[in-house]
Amino acid sequence: MSISPILDRENSGVAVSPVDWVNGAPVRIVAITAIQKVRHTMIFDPMYFVFLIPGMAFVMFAQWKVTSTFKKFSNVPTNRKMTGAQVAEEILRSNGIYDVPVERVPGQLSDHYDPRSRTLRLSEPVYGSTSVAAVGVAAHEVGHALQHAQGYAPLKLRSTIVPVANIGNMLGPIMVIAGVLIGLTGLAWLGVIVFAAGTAFALVTLPVEFNASSRAMAQLTNIGVVDRTEYGQARKVLNAAALTYVAGFAAALLNLMYYVLLVTGMGRRNE
Ligand SMILES: [Zn+2]
């Protein structure tokens, strides 16, 4: 059975099934088949547009949204005039945490809490700024430090999945494509499973991020660094940031579904 009508037209009379290669078809045909299969899979497959393009579009929209929201509220100063770094230190202290240093890190939106070194790193536009955006982001990162200090379970789970997820995101797609190309269904399914680890990571990231933001908002109120208006504005910045994680998970899930369909279809084609 042929792979697609496109291959039939371009390759009339030549066997293109991977099964034929296993049975000893010439290498040249395998190469042509491989290239056409990649073209088929990557370009001509309508499922590609159904699953992958919307995911990418969502990710790009969320990136734009967080960048523009951050920029907008970077120009709105808070009345208390505390910098991001001061807010972070104040929240840490008021929660009895004295062993988490607050450092300055280059880049934009590169703010993060590093659980391995127990260090809070704030980007240039956050560290020394007194804007609503800076204060919100700084408090969010402290939210992660509080999660760590209190042994918040989803954060622990997330840290456990990290290495597997990194390998899965890198090797999963290669294994799926290689499996499809050489007709090894087992390898392709293994690729799907490995890739699923990355999707699981994106899923576990959601509660971790939402929780850090709600902790941030509560802490901003506790230390009295924002007024009612500023509270709402900081919330908008953190909501925009959260959307990037939702988009990341949606894209990963769509990608996973695409691979599942690809491998399932591969089994049908080989019958
Ligand atoms: Zn976060």
Residues whose N, C-alpha, C, O or C-beta is under 5 A from the ligand:
A	BS01	ZN	E209 A212
